[in-house]
Amino acid sequence: MRTNAEAQFWRQIQDVDTEQPDDFFYRVDSLMGVRTIRRDTLLRPRRWDTGDRHPHVELLAADERRAPHQAIFRLSFWRTFKDGLQDWRTRASEHPMVLMRVPRGTVHRSLEGWTFAEDDHLPGRAELIWKVGGVEEDSSDFHVGGVLLEHVEVFDAITGRWEPWHASAATVADSARLTASGWSSIAIDTRQGGAGMAYWQVVPEFAHRPADCRYWCLITLDENMPGTLGGENAALTRVMWHLLPGPLRELAHCLAGVLTVTPTRDRVWTEQLDISWVQDKAPWPAFFRRAPEPRLFLERRIQLSQEEVARLIREAGLISARPEYKRTIWREPS
């Protein structure tokens, strides 16, 4: 069932003029795919003759003729904004997707000498760009050349406008994106992912329930770090030991909770934890032994509803939880 937030989002999209200029090619990639592209300076054609490949008639014929030391590379675009928008809307119902466009002239100049043809599986709608090249041109399954990202624009679903690649929220790295929205970074060492960076932000308790915490500390891993925060009590405890005496010292004297956030595909997985402090009794008089430090405990709990979690994430400004990226977390009460 469509939620209010989702319906509002698509109403905004429908207000955009679908009669966009016809001198652009359009492309739809997953948010995770865009994060992979972002680590480079080019939008690169991918090698077609290995792994899972679409059975294009022209490419199948070229595959029979190519020599062992040759490879086939391809890159596809939608020819119109309308087709790109339709593809984006369809695929965004399952995964977080990003809609992009590139001037056709730029693509032709960047891939001069390549074959530009109609996609035989999407006649009249999609452009299939390909060539046969040397295997030595292959770099991690991608061609060494391509279209410079500085020529790519990204569609901003909130404003309904096109933004330069490097100015788009969808293409900015976590290190810049989260910091700009009020998150702070901290080093973390997890059992699953090893050493890397996490980001944290404190959001005041909004329900004002005396029995519940007064603050929530939200923690999420950097996108480049493998693994998740689920079940990482030891790593989270070390992080909280670092934060509580310093930037979060106000949390050490009141009820507080920790919410780990793991954006993945079309959901935001969360784990809710209580912070509790225990002051041990010294077994010897103080002049024999220094009084022990308080001990920090993180205990799992299930308290917040899905709507409350969504509100916390929105207030924390986690852009990955916007409707077009993470729709499930925006489900509203019926």
C-alpha positions in Angstrom: 0.0 0.0 0.0 1.4 3.4 -0.9 2.2 5.6 2.1 1.5 9.3 2.4 5.2 10.2 2.2 5.6 8.0 -0.9 2.6 9.5 -2.6 3.8 13.0 -1.9 7.2 12.2 -3.3 5.8 10.9 -6.6 3.4 13.9 -6.8 6.5 16.1 -6.8 8.0 14.0 -9.5 4.9 14.3 -11.7 5.1 18.1 -11.5 8.4 17.9 -13.4 8.0 18.7 -17.1 8.6 15.4 -18.9 9.4 17.2 -22.2 13.1 17.5 -21.3 15.6 18.4 -24.0 16.3 15.6 -26.5 20.0 16.3 -26.6 20.7 14.2 -23.5 21.1 10.5 -22.8 19.6 9.3 -19.5 20.8 6.5 -17.2 19.5 4.9 -14.0 21.9 3.2 -11.5 21.5 1.9 -8.0 22.6 4.1 -5.1 25.3 1.5 -4.3 26.4 1.4 -8.0 26.7 5.2 -7.9 28.9 5.0 -4.8 31.1 2.6 -6.7 31.3 4.9 -9.7 32.0 7.9 -7.5 35.4 6.4 -6.5 36.6 7.1 -10.1 36.6 10.1 -12.4 34.8 8.4 -15.3 31.5 6.7 -16.1 33.1 3.6 -17.6 31.7 1.0 -20.1 31.6 -2.4 -18.6 33.0 -5.6 -20.1 30.1 -7.6 -21.6 31.7 -10.9 -22.6 32.2 -12.2 -19.1 29.8 -13.0 -16.3 26.1 -12.2 -16.5 25.4 -10.6 -19.9 22.3 -9.5 -21.7 21.9 -11.4 -25.1 22.1 -8.5 -27.5 22.1 -9.8 -31.1 24.9 -7.5 -32.3 27.1 -8.4 -29.3 26.5 -12.1 -29.7 27.6 -11.9 -33.3 30.7 -9.9 -32.4 31.5 -12.4 -29.6 31.7 -15.2 -32.2 34.2 -13.2 -34.3 36.5 -11.8 -31.5 39.9 -13.2 -30.9 40.9 -14.7 -27.5 42.9 -11.6 -26.6 39.9 -9.3 -27.3 37.0 -8.2 -25.1 33.6 -6.6 -25.7 32.7 -3.4 -23.8 29.3 -1.8 -23.6 27.4 1.2 -22.1 23.7 1.8 -22.3 21.5 4.9 -21.9 17.8 5.8 -22.2 17.1 8.1 -25.1 14.4 10.2 -23.4 13.7 11.6 -19.9 10.3 10.0 -20.0 11.8 6.5 -20.4 14.5 7.1 -17.8 11.9 8.4 -15.3 9.7 5.4 -15.9 12.7 3.0 -15.3 13.7 4.9 -12.2 10.2 4.8 -10.7 9.8 1.1 -11.5 13.2 0.1 -10.0 12.9 2.5 -7.1 10.1 0.4 -5.7 12.6 -2.3 -4.9 16.0 -0.6 -4.5 17.4 2.9 -4.0 18.0 4.3 -7.5 19.6 7.4 -9.0 18.6 9.1 -12.3 21.4 10.8 -14.3 21.8 12.5 -17.7 24.7 13.3 -20.0 24.8 15.5 -23.1 24.7 13.3 -26.2 27.5 15.2 -27.8 29.7 14.6 -24.8 29.1 10.9 -25.0 29.9 10.8 -28.7 33.1 12.7 -28.2 34.1 10.6 -25.2 33.5 7.3 -27.0 34.5 8.3 -30.5 34.9 5.2 -32.7 32.5 3.1 -30.7 29.3 1.7 -32.3 26.1 3.6 -31.4 23.1 1.4 -32.1 19.5 0.9 -31.0 19.1 -1.5 -28.1 17.4 -4.5 -29.8 15.5 -5.3 -26.5 14.2 -1.7 -26.1 13.7 -0.5 -29.7 13.3 3.2 -30.0 13.9 3.7 -26.3 17.5 2.9 -25.4 20.9 3.4 -26.9 23.5 0.6 -27.0 27.1 1.7 -27.2 29.8 -0.9 -27.7 33.1 -1.9 -29.1 35.6 -4.8 -29.4 38.9 -3.9 -27.7 42.0 -5.5 -26.3 41.8 -7.4 -23.0 44.6 -5.2 -21.7 42.1 -2.3 -21.8 40.1 -4.0 -19.1 40.5 -2.6 -15.6 38.5 -4.4 -12.9 35.9 -5.5 -15.5 35.6 -1.9 -16.8 37.0 -0.1 -19.8 39.9 2.2 -19.0 38.2 5.1 -20.7 34.7 6.6 -20.5 32.7 9.8 -19.9 34.1 12.2 -17.3 31.8 12.5 -14.3 32.1 16.3 -14.5 29.8 16.1 -17.5 27.1 14.0 -15.7 24.1 15.6 -13.9 21.9 13.9 -11.3 18.2 14.5 -10.8 17.3 15.8 -7.4 13.9 14.4 -6.5 13.2 16.9 -3.8 13.8 20.1 -5.9 12.9 18.5 -9.3 16.1 20.0 -10.7 19.3 18.6 -12.3 22.5 19.1 -10.3 26.1 18.6 -11.3 27.5 15.2 -10.3 29.9 16.5 -7.7 27.2 18.7 -6.1 24.5 16.0 -5.8 23.6 14.6 -2.4 23.4 11.1 -3.9 27.0 11.2 -5.1 28.7 12.9 -2.1 30.8 10.6 0.1 29.7 9.9 3.6 32.7 11.7 5.0 31.4 15.0 3.5 27.6 14.3 3.3 27.1 13.2 7.0 29.5 15.8 8.3 27.5 18.5 6.5 24.3 17.3 8.0 25.6 17.5 11.6 27.1 14.0 12.1 30.5 13.6 13.7 33.1 10.9 12.8 34.9 8.5 15.1 37.2 5.6 14.4 35.7 2.1 15.1 37.0 -1.4 14.9 34.3 -4.0 14.3 34.5 -7.8 14.3 32.9 -7.9 10.8 34.5 -5.0 9.0 37.8 -4.3 10.8 39.1 -0.8 11.3 37.2 2.1 9.7 35.0 5.1 10.4 31.6 5.5 12.0 29.4 8.6 12.4 27.3 9.6 15.3 24.7 12.2 16.2 22.6 12.9 19.3 18.8 13.5 18.9 16.7 14.5 22.0 14.0 12.1 23.0 10.8 13.4 21.4 8.2 11.3 23.2 8.9 12.8 26.7 8.2 9.5 28.4 9.7 9.6 32.0 10.5 5.9 31.9 12.4 6.2 28.6 15.7 7.7 27.6 16.1 11.5 27.2 18.5 11.2 24.4 19.3 8.9 21.5 22.8 8.6 20.1 22.5 7.4 16.5 25.6 5.6 15.0 26.1 4.4 11.5 29.1 3.0 9.6 30.9 4.6 6.7 29.6 3.3 3.4 33.2 2.1 2.5 33.4 -0.1 5.5 32.2 -3.7 5.1 29.9 -5.4 7.7 27.2 -3.9 9.9 26.9 -2.7 13.5 24.5 -5.4 14.4 25.6 -7.3 17.5 28.8 -5.2 17.8 28.5 -4.5 21.5 32.2 -4.5 22.2 33.0 -2.0 19.4 30.0 0.2 20.4 31.1 0.1 24.0 34.5 1.4 23.1 32.9 4.2 21.0 30.7 5.2 23.9 33.6 5.1 26.4 35.3 7.6 24.1 32.2 9.8 23.5 30.7 9.9 27.0 33.5 11.6 28.9 33.9 14.2 26.2 31.4 15.4 23.6 28.5 13.3 25.1 29.2 13.9 28.7 25.6 15.1 29.3 24.4 11.6 28.4 26.4 10.1 31.3 24.1 11.6 33.8 20.7 10.8 32.3 18.9 8.1 30.6 20.1 7.5 27.1 19.8 5.0 24.3 21.9 4.0 21.3 20.4 3.3 17.9 22.6 1.7 15.3 21.5 2.5 11.7 22.5 0.2 8.8 21.0 1.5 5.5 20.9 -1.3 3.0 18.9 -1.6 -0.2 15.3 -0.6 0.4 15.3 -0.8 4.2 17.0 0.8 7.2 17.9 -1.9 9.6 18.2 -0.7 13.2 19.3 -2.1 16.6 18.2 -0.4 19.8 20.4 -0.4 22.9 20.1 1.0 26.4 23.1 2.7 28.1 23.5 1.8 31.8 26.1 2.7 34.3 27.1 0.5 37.3 29.3 1.8 40.1 31.1 -1.1 41.6 31.9 -1.3 45.4 35.5 -1.2 46.2 36.5 -4.4 48.1 39.1 -2.5 50.1 39.2 0.9 51.8 39.9 3.7 49.5 43.4 4.4 51.0 44.3 0.8 50.0 42.7 0.8 46.5 41.4 3.5 44.2 37.7 3.4 43.8 36.7 1.7 40.5 35.5 3.6 37.5 31.8 3.2 36.5 31.2 0.4 34.1 29.3 1.0 30.9 26.8 -1.6 29.7 24.9 -1.7 26.4 21.8 -3.8 26.5 19.5 -4.6 23.6 15.9 -3.7 23.7 12.9 -3.3 21.5 11.0 -0.1 22.3 10.6 2.3 19.5 8.0 1.7 16.8 8.9 1.9 13.1 7.4 5.3 12.9 9.4 6.5 15.9 12.6 5.2 14.4 11.8 6.9 11.1 11.3 10.2 12.9 14.6 9.9 14.7 16.4 9.2 11.4 14.7 12.1 9.7 15.6 14.5 12.6 19.2 13.3 12.4 19.3 14.2 8.7 20.4 10.8 7.4 19.8 11.4 3.7 19.8 7.7 2.9 16.5 7.5 4.6 14.7 9.9 2.2 11.7 8.3 0.5 13.3 7.7 -2.9 16.2 5.8 -1.2 14.7 4.1 1.8 11.0 3.8 1.5 10.2 1.1 4.0 11.3 3.2 7.0 8.9 5.9 6.0 5.8 3.7 6.4 3.2 5.7 8.3 0.3 4.5 10.6 -2.7 3.4 8.7 
